[in-house]
Amino acid sequence: MSATATLLPDLARITGARDETYDVRTLQIELVERDRAESFTWRPGQFAMISVFGFGEAALTITNPPDEEGFIEITFREMGKLTSALRRLSTGQIVGVRGPFGNSFPLDEWGGRDIVFVGGGIGMAALHAPLAAVLRERDRFGEVTVVVGAKSASDLVYRGEFDEWQRAGGARLIRAVDPGGEVDGWDGEVGLLPDVFERLGLSGAETVVVVCGPPVMLDFMLKATSRLGTPPARVITTLENRMKCGLGYCGHCSVGRFMVCRDGPVISGEALATLPKEL
Ligand SMILES: Cc1cc2nc3c(=O)[nH]c(=O)nc-3n(C[C@H](O)[C@H](O)[C@H](O)COP(=O)(O)OP(=O)(O)OC[C@H]3O[C@@H](n4cnc5c(N)ncnc54)[C@H](O)[C@@H]3O)c2cc1C
């Protein structure tokens, strides 16, 4: 963890912004102080506490891979007070950043294996950094499949990167929308993500399945992977819970003895089964 992981936010400037959908936005952010920026290193799966002064602070995943030095990216859906205020900011304006916090995806354990990333809605934000890291070192892994799903075609995030993932990254891409969410000419899959995943038989005993989406989707994904013979230890997800300190002090995000900010957010299906059913 870097020297910036404290309760005091660092000042950071927004250096880029792009809309992913009508309510999802990606910001590029650079820490203002050069020495803080240089010591801010992270691993795929870690998150930062982002503050908008006068509005509060929220946990947001760092979505770019760690080799992109000097800036971080976050992708957020406009939900409430903080994310609405964040959406109103533009390039040049200042936010607060604390972090990086939490554990990370065990990419070292995935070498040689087929990997399937399954992202539902804004859940794809949590998968963006590990996916980018895997595609950077494509030869180390087996087949890489990305299953991106959303309520409707206009809710699919990172559409602008789909071609790059397939052509430059050598990944297989499957797009899916919920029943009723397809538009005229839609040529992707239609169905709830776990159903699409199971119908296409996308995992087996040796596959790593990396999944993030609404909690109900995770339950169904664990059932689908189990029916396809993928052990829960190879199903990896990230948890969300209300957070305050991010440092494992306040206990706000704890589930039993597990603190999502410190012991998570990345967790396997196997470890998840040992936690109290509070999430
Ligand atoms: C480790 C971690 C990483 C996250 N990464 C991202 C990310 O990359 N992109 C993103 O858009 N969001 C992410 N989130 C969720 C994000 O932190 C919340 O949506 C955010 O706090 C909302 O703040 P707000 O003030 O805009 O909304 P609020 O006004 O606080 O809430 C709006 C609505 O969202 C619900 N809500 C808020 N926070 C949570 C939560 N943590 N879990 C469940 N429901 C919640 C509230 O109950 C309310 O209904 C992450 C959360 C965690 C814990």
The ligand as an ORCA input file, in Angstrom:
! r2SCAN-3c Opt
* xyz 0 1
  C     -14.999     -1.052     -2.653
  C     -16.084     -0.316     -3.407
  C     -15.869      0.036     -4.729
  C     -16.865      0.717     -5.445
  N     -16.611      1.047     -6.736
  C     -17.542      1.713     -7.429
  C     -17.290      2.112     -8.775
  O     -16.225      1.842     -9.340
  N     -18.264      2.789     -9.422
  C     -19.474      3.103     -8.828
  O     -20.310      3.735     -9.473
  N     -19.741      2.747     -7.555
  C     -18.808      2.070     -6.852
  N     -19.046      1.724     -5.545
  C     -20.339      2.139     -4.946
  C     -20.257      3.587     -4.518
  O     -19.322      3.749     -3.461
  C     -21.633      4.067     -4.038
  O     -22.559      3.926     -5.068
  C     -21.510      5.528     -3.651
  O     -21.078      5.572     -2.324
  C     -22.778      6.277     -3.811
  O     -22.570      7.546     -3.236
  P     -23.656      8.659     -3.396
  O     -23.426      9.696     -2.344
  O     -23.681      9.147     -4.807
  O     -25.008      7.895     -3.154
  P     -25.833      7.775     -1.803
  O     -26.706      8.992     -1.693
  O     -24.961      7.427     -0.661
  O     -26.701      6.493     -2.163
  C     -27.571      6.415     -3.300
  C     -28.219      5.038     -3.298
  O     -27.212      4.006     -3.426
  C     -27.233      3.130     -2.299
  N     -25.827      2.863     -1.943
  C     -24.861      3.765     -1.700
  N     -23.699      3.167     -1.432
  C     -23.914      1.850     -1.503
  C     -23.099      0.700     -1.332
  N     -21.806      0.771     -1.026
  N     -23.668     -0.510     -1.478
  C     -24.968     -0.617     -1.785
  N     -25.799      0.430     -1.988
  C     -25.282      1.638     -1.839
  C     -27.962      3.895     -1.203
  O     -28.597      3.022     -0.297
  C     -28.960      4.716     -2.001
  O     -30.077      3.939     -2.344
  C     -18.089      1.056     -4.810
  C     -18.300      0.706     -3.478
  C     -17.322      0.025     -2.780
  C     -17.561     -0.340     -1.346
*
